[in-house]
Amino acid sequence: MISPLANISPKARIGSNVTIEAFATIYEDVEIGDNCHIHPNAVIYPDTVIGSGCRIFPGAVIGVVNQDLKYKGEKSKTIIGNNTTIREYATIHKGTADRMLTKVGDNCLIMCYTHLGHDCWLGNNVIIANNGSLAGHITVEDFVVIEGVVAAQQFVTIGAHSFVAGASLVRKSIPPYIRVAREPLQFIGVNTIGLSRRGFDKEAIKQIEDIYRIIFVRGHNISNALEIVESEMPDTNFRREIVEFIRNQPDGIVRGI
């Protein structure tokens, strides 16, 4: 059902079985996939692609021109994956010349008043709770959970399956599989509950815990800790992923206990 009171550009491409309620605005060069529901007063700006099965709630603004003073009007895009929910008054800004794209993956939940700055890349199954604020150029990998009122500094990476406690300030990158909290932000343990819920077996979780015990708990500096991990821990996908992640963060990672 498309309300006659919705403002939809004739140059927008609307899939089948899409509901667009009164006073929603869909600009030109917008593509909306099948089975989406666009609630009243949502606004979707040009150069935006919305996947199938998405729900966009009242007041959400997607694909609007970003706030980067260096932006010169380049033809950047915003892409929202399939089965993603964007709740009330969330804002998602289009990309800049850096990545030319802001993207949110499949099966994500972006809660009320969340802000995703330009060139943020979110993976699949990401949850960001109310009032989360991500500056530009941030990468959030798959299955990350960010609790409410979290603010993240530009260019950080938040690793897969990590958990960020509410009201945290993220100034450094967060390696995969861990929980972080406190101020300044620090490692508080492996995300064992989240990993168990997603089907990781006890042996896999123990491997991850053993790796992070060396990195964060034993008091080594990061360079030495990584050397010890590579020399003492079995060569598994988990070890390679964690070591590679940490070594690829030019501005460092969160602190240990």
Beta strands, then each sheet from edge to edge (+ up, - down):
strand 1: 7-8
strand 2: 13-14
strand 3: 19-20
strand 4: 25-26
strand 5: 30-32
strand 6: 37-38
strand 7: 43-44
strand 8: 48-50
strand 9: 55-56
strand 10: 61-64
strand 11: 77-80
strand 12: 85-86
strand 13: 91-93
strand 14: 101-104
strand 15: 109-110
strand 16: 115-116
strand 17: 121-122
strand 18: 127-128
strand 19: 133-134
strand 20: 139-140
strand 21: 145-146
strand 22: 151-152
strand 23: 157-158
strand 24: 163-164
strand 25: 169-170
strand 26: 178-181
strand 27: 186-190
sheet 1: 1+ 4+ 7+ 10+ 13+ 16+ 19+ 22+ 25+
sheet 2: 2+ 5+ 8+ 11+ 14+
sheet 3: 3+ 6+ 9+ 12+ 15+ 18+ 21+ 24+ 26+ 27-
sheet 4: 17+ 20+ 23+
end
